[in-house]
Amino acid sequence: MKSRASTIATLAVLALVMAMTDAQAGIAGSVAVTSDYVFRGVSQTNREPALQGGIEFAPASGSGFYAGAWGSNVSWLSDLSAVGAPVSNSVELDAYAGYRGKLGQRVSYDVGALYYAYPGDYPSGFNSPDTGEVLVGATVSLTDTASLGAKYSHAITDLFGFADSDGSGYLDLSLNWQFVPGWTLNVHGGKQWIENNADFAYADWKVGVSKAFDNGISLTAAYSDTDADPALYRNAYGNDIADSAFTLTASKAF
């Protein structure tokens, strides 16, 4: 696992260096607060709010090498704590890199790698939740205001602590439609496969509406749900963290 993590780190550094050689490259970032950090249909914060932020170095044109980092508070690991086996973790830190390009006027693509890190203290024998994935995606502009996207992520390490789960995959399908200026309908459907842990596999979906303002602030309201087995995704507090959720998010781009 360490060698694979090192490979992703090396790719990230190479992508960052190559992005910095682009005369048109720049830095962009964002901060956000959300009522519930829902990732792939599963709450990462036990239905509690999260503060998030990220930064990315990429060509202003949108095509070329890019690299970035993102973070959020989480609780799903510390929620696993037990007497005699405490888990101390409260943050997720991600690093990613890749290449984005275009095929003609309507199709864009993305090839990259991402590493999710969960620094903290874990009991002996606890399978590391740190996860590395490679991804490939494409987006088709259906019209000037609507796009259809597809992305597949493939785990090259164990997936978020599931034992012997390297080789797991996630398919992300999305539709975005700006039905009036500044207002966008977001529709998502996904499928999570977990190698050697088939009972934990599930499908998820989300429908949301976003309002973007000229000052870089965006507001999003979304409803999500999954078909995950409630018994397998019920935490120590009795909450089904893969159940339906309504979330509100405010973000600021800079």
Residue frames relative to the residue before (quaternion, step in Angstrom):
aa qw qx qy qz dx dy dz
M 1.0000 0.0000 0.0000 0.0000 0.00 0.00 0.00
K 0.6474 0.5301 -0.3277 0.4386 3.60 0.98 -0.83
S 0.6441 0.5179 -0.3301 0.4561 3.59 1.02 -0.76
R 0.6512 0.5024 -0.3180 0.4716 3.57 1.02 -0.74
A 0.6274 0.5182 -0.3307 0.4780 3.57 1.04 -0.76
S 0.6375 0.5239 -0.3228 0.4636 3.58 1.01 -0.79
T 0.6193 0.5453 -0.3361 0.4540 3.57 1.06 -0.75
I 0.6610 0.4941 -0.3058 0.4748 3.57 0.93 -0.89
A 0.6425 0.5236 -0.3222 0.4573 3.58 0.98 -0.86
T 0.6436 0.5219 -0.3149 0.4628 3.58 0.99 -0.83
L 0.6504 0.5097 -0.3109 0.4696 3.57 0.98 -0.87
A 0.6358 0.5354 -0.3287 0.4483 3.57 1.02 -0.81
V 0.6627 0.4981 -0.3043 0.4692 3.56 0.95 -0.88
L 0.6513 0.5110 -0.3174 0.4626 3.59 0.94 -0.85
A 0.6560 0.5053 -0.3136 0.4648 3.59 0.96 -0.87
L 0.6406 0.5242 -0.3246 0.4576 3.58 1.00 -0.82
V 0.6564 0.5062 -0.3117 0.4645 3.58 0.92 -0.90
M 0.6825 0.4801 -0.2919 0.4675 3.57 0.91 -0.91
A 0.6249 0.5243 -0.3428 0.4660 3.59 1.06 -0.68
M 0.6650 0.5212 -0.3071 0.4380 3.58 0.98 -0.83
T 0.6226 0.5447 -0.3456 0.4430 3.62 1.17 -0.42
D 0.5631 0.5820 -0.3844 0.4432 3.58 1.30 -0.25
A 0.4302 -0.7296 0.4709 0.2465 3.58 -0.63 1.13
Q 0.7024 0.4503 -0.2592 0.4864 3.58 1.17 -0.52
A 0.4424 0.7181 -0.4477 0.2969 3.58 1.25 0.06
G 0.0084 -0.8000 0.5998 -0.0103 3.54 -1.19 0.54
I 0.4537 -0.6637 0.5259 0.2778 3.52 -1.36 0.13
A 0.0134 -0.7725 0.6347 -0.0158 3.54 -0.99 0.92
G 0.0002 0.8128 -0.5823 0.0144 3.55 -1.12 0.58
S 0.1347 -0.7814 0.6028 0.0893 3.54 -1.31 0.05
V 0.1313 -0.7292 0.6602 0.1228 3.52 -1.34 0.41
A 0.0199 -0.8098 0.5858 -0.0246 3.56 -1.07 0.70
V 0.1331 -0.7294 0.6593 0.1254 3.50 -1.32 0.43
T 0.0448 -0.8128 0.5805 -0.0219 3.57 -0.84 1.00
S 0.5543 -0.6355 0.4306 0.3216 3.55 -1.11 0.66
D 0.7809 -0.0183 0.0338 0.6235 3.60 1.25 -0.43
Y 0.3033 -0.7438 0.5663 0.1845 3.58 -0.74 1.04
V 0.0037 -0.8023 0.5932 -0.0667 3.56 -0.25 1.35
F 0.0232 -0.7995 0.5984 -0.0458 3.57 -0.66 1.18
R 0.8275 -0.0680 -0.0087 0.5573 3.54 -0.63 1.17
G 0.7406 -0.4483 0.2118 0.4536 3.55 0.99 0.91
V 0.6938 0.4551 -0.2582 0.4949 3.60 1.27 -0.17
S 0.4390 -0.6981 0.5007 0.2630 3.59 -0.84 1.00
Q 0.2577 -0.7717 0.5681 0.1239 3.55 -0.93 0.97
T 0.7492 0.3783 -0.1797 0.5131 3.57 1.30 -0.26
N 0.5058 -0.6751 0.4134 0.3428 3.60 1.20 0.52
R 0.6780 -0.5238 0.2591 0.4458 3.55 1.01 0.98
E 0.5391 0.5970 -0.4101 0.4299 3.58 1.21 0.50
P 0.6495 -0.5501 0.3551 0.3865 3.64 -1.20 0.42
A 0.1566 -0.7725 0.6081 0.0948 3.54 -1.31 0.36
L 0.2514 -0.7168 0.6322 0.1526 3.51 -1.26 0.68
Q 0.0255 -0.8347 0.5465 -0.0627 3.55 -0.69 1.12
G 0.0616 0.8038 -0.5907 0.0338 3.56 -1.18 0.49
G 0.0058 -0.8104 0.5857 -0.0141 3.53 -1.16 0.56
I 0.1425 -0.7645 0.6229 0.0851 3.52 -1.33 0.35
E 0.0543 -0.8118 0.5813 -0.0097 3.59 -1.02 0.80
F 0.2148 -0.7324 0.6354 0.1169 3.51 -1.14 0.81
A 0.2295 0.7772 -0.5424 0.2217 3.59 -0.51 1.20
P 0.6132 -0.5434 0.4152 0.3954 3.58 -1.22 0.42
A 0.5311 -0.6442 0.4499 0.3170 3.57 -0.98 0.81
S 0.6128 0.5725 -0.3438 0.4225 3.58 1.16 -0.57
G 0.4820 -0.6641 0.4395 0.3653 3.59 1.22 -0.48
S 0.7062 0.3853 -0.2534 0.5373 3.59 1.27 -0.19
G 0.6167 0.5336 -0.4106 0.4079 3.55 -0.90 0.98
F 0.7036 -0.4388 0.3394 0.4440 3.56 -1.31 -0.18
Y 0.0353 -0.7881 0.6145 -0.0026 3.55 -1.13 0.73
A 0.0208 -0.7707 0.6363 0.0268 3.55 -1.29 0.38
G 0.0808 0.8223 -0.5573 0.0825 3.56 -1.03 0.72
A 0.2367 -0.7393 0.6104 0.1579 3.52 -1.38 0.05
W 0.0503 -0.7904 0.6102 -0.0211 3.57 -1.15 0.69
G 0.0050 -0.8224 0.5688 -0.0052 3.58 -1.10 0.62
S 0.0172 -0.7841 0.6203 -0.0095 3.54 -1.27 0.48
N 0.4679 -0.6015 0.5388 0.3591 3.55 -1.22 0.35
V 0.0518 -0.7753 0.6294 0.0058 3.58 -1.17 0.71
S 0.1793 -0.7893 0.5732 0.1277 3.57 -1.27 0.26
W 0.4671 0.7326 -0.4293 0.2464 3.61 1.20 -0.29
L 0.6580 0.4860 -0.3215 0.4769 3.59 1.14 -0.51
S 0.6735 0.4733 -0.3039 0.4796 3.60 0.87 -0.87
D 0.5859 0.5769 -0.3675 0.4346 3.59 1.18 -0.46
L 0.6257 0.5387 -0.3295 0.4580 3.59 1.29 -0.30
S 0.4081 0.7402 -0.4570 0.2768 3.58 1.28 -0.12
A 0.0281 -0.7740 0.6326 0.0018 3.53 -1.15 0.75
V 0.6506 -0.4986 0.3870 0.4222 3.55 -1.25 0.37
G 0.8105 0.2053 -0.1775 0.5191 3.56 -0.72 1.06
A 0.7676 0.2161 -0.1417 0.5865 3.60 1.28 -0.17
P 0.0333 0.8454 -0.5309 0.0480 3.60 0.59 1.12
V 0.1755 -0.7446 0.6354 0.1050 3.54 -1.17 0.70
S 0.0837 -0.8061 0.5858 0.0076 3.56 -0.71 1.10
N 0.3707 0.6812 -0.5540 0.3026 3.57 -0.29 1.30
S 0.0041 0.8219 -0.5691 0.0236 3.57 -0.96 0.83
V 0.7610 0.3299 -0.1817 0.5282 3.58 1.24 0.04
E 0.2184 -0.7186 0.6452 0.1401 3.52 -1.28 0.62
L 0.0494 -0.7863 0.6158 -0.0031 3.57 -0.88 0.99
D 0.0944 -0.8192 0.5657 0.0031 3.57 -0.62 1.15
A 0.0721 -0.7510 0.6538 0.0578 3.54 -1.23 0.65
Y 0.0248 0.8184 -0.5706 0.0632 3.56 -0.88 0.89
A 0.0009 -0.7804 0.6251 -0.0151 3.53 -1.28 0.44
G 0.2044 0.7908 -0.5623 0.1289 3.54 -1.21 0.42
Y 0.4347 -0.6576 0.5437 0.2879 3.50 -1.32 -0.41
R 0.1165 -0.7729 0.6217 0.0506 3.56 -0.94 0.95
G 0.0587 0.8045 -0.5881 0.0590 3.54 -1.03 0.80
K 0.3863 -0.7099 0.5417 0.2312 3.55 -1.33 -0.02
L 0.1741 -0.7300 0.6517 0.1101 3.50 -1.26 0.65
G 0.8071 -0.0632 0.0042 0.5870 3.55 -0.03 1.27
Q 0.7300 -0.4424 0.3164 0.4140 3.55 -1.28 -0.38
R 0.7695 0.4170 -0.1823 0.4481 3.58 1.08 -0.64
V 0.7540 0.3717 -0.1967 0.5046 3.60 1.14 -0.49
S 0.0325 -0.7669 0.6409 0.0121 3.54 -0.98 0.92
Y 0.1587 -0.7970 0.5782 0.0725 3.57 -1.15 0.55
D 0.1531 -0.7710 0.6155 0.0583 3.54 -1.30 0.45
V 0.0076 0.7670 -0.6408 0.0310 3.56 -0.88 1.01
G 0.2405 0.8091 -0.5024 0.1874 3.59 -0.63 1.03
A 0.3293 -0.6989 0.5918 0.2298 3.51 -1.39 -0.26
L 0.0889 -0.7942 0.6011 0.0073 3.55 -1.13 0.72
Y 0.1078 -0.7882 0.6039 0.0499 3.55 -1.04 0.82
Y 0.2003 -0.7675 0.6036 0.0805 3.55 -0.81 1.13
A 0.0517 -0.8082 0.5866 0.0017 3.60 -0.67 1.09
Y 0.1186 -0.7826 0.6105 0.0273 3.54 -1.06 0.87
P 0.1157 -0.8357 0.5333 0.0619 3.60 0.32 1.20
G 0.3726 0.7149 -0.5311 0.2607 3.56 -1.05 0.77
D 0.5257 -0.5994 0.4927 0.3488 3.53 -1.34 -0.25
Y 0.0705 -0.8101 0.5818 -0.0191 3.55 -0.84 1.06
P 0.5459 -0.6255 0.4380 0.3447 3.59 -1.09 0.63
S 0.6615 -0.5046 0.3768 0.4072 3.56 -1.24 0.42
G 0.8014 0.2756 -0.2165 0.4848 3.56 -0.94 0.94
F 0.4975 0.6522 -0.4315 0.3755 3.60 1.27 -0.09
N 0.3868 -0.7320 0.5109 0.2312 3.59 -0.70 1.06
S 0.5133 -0.6872 0.4170 0.3005 3.57 -0.68 1.08
P 0.3642 -0.7357 0.5265 0.2211 3.61 -0.91 0.89
D 0.4629 0.6846 -0.4549 0.3319 3.61 1.21 -0.29
T 0.0678 -0.8332 0.5467 -0.0474 3.54 -0.81 1.05
G 0.1418 -0.7704 0.6167 0.0785 3.54 -1.03 0.87
E 0.0162 -0.7954 0.6057 -0.0171 3.56 -0.97 0.90
V 0.2111 -0.6999 0.6590 0.1770 3.53 -1.31 0.49
L 0.1112 -0.8236 0.5559 0.0139 3.56 -1.02 0.72
V 0.0585 -0.7470 0.6592 0.0632 3.49 -1.36 0.43
G 0.0626 0.8171 -0.5672 0.0827 3.55 -0.86 0.93
A 0.1142 -0.7728 0.6203 0.0699 3.53 -1.32 0.34
T 0.1294 -0.7727 0.6183 0.0623 3.55 -1.18 0.68
V 0.1581 -0.7792 0.6031 0.0638 3.54 -0.93 0.96
S 0.3041 -0.7317 0.5824 0.1815 3.57 -0.83 1.00
L 0.2717 -0.7887 0.5331 0.1409 3.56 -0.37 1.25
T 0.7506 -0.0335 0.0483 0.6582 3.53 1.12 -0.86
D 0.7055 -0.4250 0.3262 0.4640 3.57 -1.25 -0.19
T 0.7758 0.3275 -0.1678 0.5125 3.61 1.20 -0.40
A 0.7444 0.3396 -0.2119 0.5344 3.60 1.23 0.06
S 0.0037 -0.8002 0.5993 -0.0225 3.56 -1.03 0.81
L 0.2258 -0.7436 0.6185 0.1159 3.53 -1.26 0.61
G 0.0516 -0.8327 0.5512 -0.0095 3.58 -0.78 1.03
A 0.0546 -0.7663 0.6386 0.0447 3.55 -1.27 0.48
K 0.0438 0.7936 -0.6039 0.0599 3.57 -0.95 0.92
Y 0.1235 -0.7763 0.6143 0.0687 3.55 -1.02 0.84
S 0.1226 -0.7818 0.6099 0.0407 3.57 -0.88 1.04
H 0.1269 -0.8043 0.5802 0.0168 3.56 -0.86 1.04
A 0.3530 -0.7602 0.5108 0.1914 3.58 -0.66 1.13
I 0.1665 -0.7843 0.5919 0.0823 3.57 -0.88 0.99
T 0.6735 0.3071 -0.2788 0.6119 3.55 1.37 0.32
D 0.6691 -0.3846 0.3747 0.5138 3.57 -1.24 -0.22
L 0.4226 -0.7307 0.4910 0.2154 3.56 -1.04 0.85
F 0.8512 -0.2072 0.1078 0.4700 3.57 -0.56 1.25
G 0.7774 -0.3939 0.1756 0.4579 3.55 0.93 0.96
F 0.5012 0.6241 -0.4523 0.3934 3.62 1.18 -0.08
A 0.4691 -0.7086 0.4562 0.2639 3.57 -0.79 1.05
D 0.8606 0.0563 -0.0622 0.5023 3.57 -1.09 0.84
S 0.4474 0.7300 -0.4136 0.3095 3.58 1.05 0.72
D 0.3534 0.7114 -0.5346 0.2884 3.61 1.16 0.32
G 0.6837 0.4078 -0.3448 0.4974 3.56 -0.94 0.94
S 0.4463 0.6760 -0.4630 0.3598 3.58 1.27 0.05
G 0.1497 -0.8130 0.5587 0.0670 3.57 -1.17 0.48
Y 0.1317 -0.7708 0.6176 0.0843 3.53 -1.26 0.50
L 0.1659 -0.7759 0.6047 0.0694 3.56 -0.87 1.03
D 0.1008 -0.8017 0.5891 -0.0096 3.55 -0.75 1.15
L 0.0314 -0.7833 0.6207 -0.0161 3.58 -0.67 1.14
S 0.0097 0.8284 -0.5581 0.0476 3.58 -0.87 0.90
L 0.1044 -0.7512 0.6489 0.0614 3.51 -1.30 0.59
N 0.0233 -0.7940 0.6071 -0.0199 3.57 -0.80 1.05
W 0.0058 0.8081 -0.5852 0.0673 3.54 -0.82 1.06
Q 0.2239 -0.7560 0.6035 0.1189 3.54 -0.67 1.14
F 0.1652 -0.8540 0.4884 0.0702 3.55 0.04 1.33
V 0.7390 0.0086 -0.0754 0.6694 3.56 1.32 -0.31
P 0.6633 -0.5151 0.3304 0.4308 3.63 -1.07 0.50
G 0.8167 0.2299 -0.1978 0.4909 3.55 -0.82 1.07
W 0.7213 0.3766 -0.2273 0.5350 3.59 1.23 -0.36
T 0.0165 -0.8227 0.5666 -0.0433 3.58 -0.73 1.09
L 0.2979 -0.7179 0.6053 0.1718 3.54 -1.03 0.91
N 0.1080 -0.7974 0.5931 0.0275 3.59 -0.82 1.05
V 0.0022 -0.7883 0.6142 -0.0359 3.58 -0.75 1.09
H 0.0143 -0.8125 0.5809 -0.0459 3.56 -0.84 1.03
G 0.0031 -0.7565 0.6537 0.0191 3.52 -1.22 0.67
G 0.0079 0.8312 -0.5544 0.0421 3.58 -0.87 0.90
K 0.1571 -0.7623 0.6202 0.0982 3.53 -1.29 0.36
Q 0.1354 -0.7911 0.5947 0.0456 3.57 -0.76 1.12
W 0.1055 -0.7579 0.6424 0.0425 3.55 -0.79 1.11
I 0.1033 -0.7948 0.5967 0.0405 3.59 -0.92 0.90
E 0.4000 -0.7553 0.4760 0.2071 3.55 -0.35 1.30
N 0.8569 0.0624 -0.1025 0.5013 3.56 -0.96 1.04
N 0.7017 0.3362 -0.2617 0.5711 3.57 1.26 0.40
A 0.0247 0.8784 -0.4771 0.0144 3.55 1.00 0.92
D 0.6101 0.5758 -0.3676 0.4014 3.61 1.03 -0.65
F 0.6855 0.4827 -0.2793 0.4681 3.58 1.18 -0.54
A 0.4792 0.6697 -0.4402 0.3579 3.62 1.25 -0.09
Y 0.0468 0.8070 -0.5851 0.0640 3.57 -1.12 0.60
A 0.3345 -0.6759 0.6041 0.2575 3.53 -1.39 0.10
D 0.0891 -0.7967 0.5953 0.0540 3.58 -1.13 0.59
W 0.0785 -0.7859 0.6113 0.0503 3.55 -1.25 0.38
K 0.0637 -0.7950 0.6031 0.0137 3.55 -1.24 0.49
V 0.0757 -0.7551 0.6496 0.0454 3.54 -1.16 0.74
G 0.1057 0.8165 -0.5581 0.1033 3.57 -0.78 0.98
V 0.2418 -0.7306 0.6169 0.1648 3.52 -1.36 0.24
S 0.1156 -0.7995 0.5883 0.0371 3.57 -0.90 0.98
K 0.1555 -0.7544 0.6311 0.0917 3.53 -1.17 0.73
A 0.1355 -0.8009 0.5819 0.0410 3.57 -0.64 1.17
F 0.2076 -0.7761 0.5877 0.0962 3.55 -0.96 0.95
D 0.6446 -0.5661 0.3577 0.3690 3.57 -1.19 0.54
N 0.6727 0.5109 -0.3027 0.4413 3.60 1.14 -0.49
G 0.6365 -0.5635 0.3161 0.4212 3.60 1.27 0.26
I 0.5532 0.5880 -0.3995 0.4343 3.58 1.28 0.01
S 0.0506 -0.7813 0.6219 0.0146 3.56 -1.06 0.84
L 0.1568 -0.7588 0.6262 0.0864 3.54 -1.14 0.74
T 0.0361 -0.8127 0.5811 -0.0233 3.58 -0.88 0.97
A 0.0914 -0.7463 0.6572 0.0527 3.52 -1.09 0.86
A 0.0476 0.8251 -0.5570 0.0823 3.59 -0.77 1.00
Y 0.1819 -0.7416 0.6354 0.1151 3.52 -1.27 0.59
S 0.0051 -0.8137 0.5799 -0.0403 3.59 -0.79 1.04
D 0.0023 -0.7827 0.6223 -0.0119 3.54 -1.28 0.45
T 0.1703 -0.7655 0.6104 0.1113 3.57 -1.32 0.30
D 0.3941 -0.6750 0.5517 0.2911 3.55 -1.35 0.06
A 0.2772 0.7847 -0.5068 0.2249 3.59 1.21 0.51
D 0.5648 -0.5915 0.4591 0.3470 3.56 -1.17 0.66
P 0.4255 -0.7355 0.4576 0.2620 3.64 -0.47 1.12
A 0.6313 0.5533 -0.3411 0.4230 3.59 1.00 -0.75
L 0.6993 0.4700 -0.2692 0.4665 3.59 1.08 -0.68
Y 0.7563 0.3456 -0.1892 0.5224 3.57 1.19 -0.46
R 0.4558 0.6420 -0.4756 0.3923 3.58 1.17 0.60
N 0.2826 -0.7945 0.5155 0.1518 3.59 -0.64 1.11
A 0.7605 -0.4058 0.2668 0.4311 3.55 -1.34 -0.02
Y 0.6633 0.4940 -0.3007 0.4750 3.57 1.25 -0.36
G 0.5610 -0.6333 0.3670 0.3866 3.55 1.31 0.10
N 0.5385 0.6286 -0.3969 0.3967 3.59 1.27 0.21
D 0.3290 -0.6972 0.5999 0.2138 3.55 -1.00 0.87
I 0.2098 -0.8370 0.4947 0.1031 3.58 -0.08 1.29
A 0.6640 0.4468 -0.3156 0.5098 3.61 1.28 0.01
D 0.4328 0.6971 -0.4570 0.3433 3.58 1.28 0.30
S 0.7106 -0.4320 0.3271 0.4489 3.58 -1.29 0.09
A 0.0238 -0.8035 0.5943 -0.0249 3.55 -1.11 0.71
F 0.1992 -0.7282 0.6417 0.1352 3.53 -1.21 0.69
T 0.0369 -0.8306 0.5550 -0.0273 3.57 -0.65 1.10
L 0.1811 -0.7420 0.6367 0.1057 3.51 -1.27 0.63
T 0.0223 -0.8147 0.5781 -0.0389 3.57 -0.82 1.00
A 0.0864 -0.7600 0.6420 0.0528 3.56 -1.06 0.86
S 0.0039 0.8162 -0.5764 0.0395 3.58 -0.79 0.97
K 0.1791 -0.7595 0.6175 0.0990 3.53 -1.29 0.49
A 0.2113 -0.7759 0.5852 0.1044 3.57 -0.72 1.09
F 0.0084 -0.7997 0.6003 0.0011 3.56 -1.09 0.69
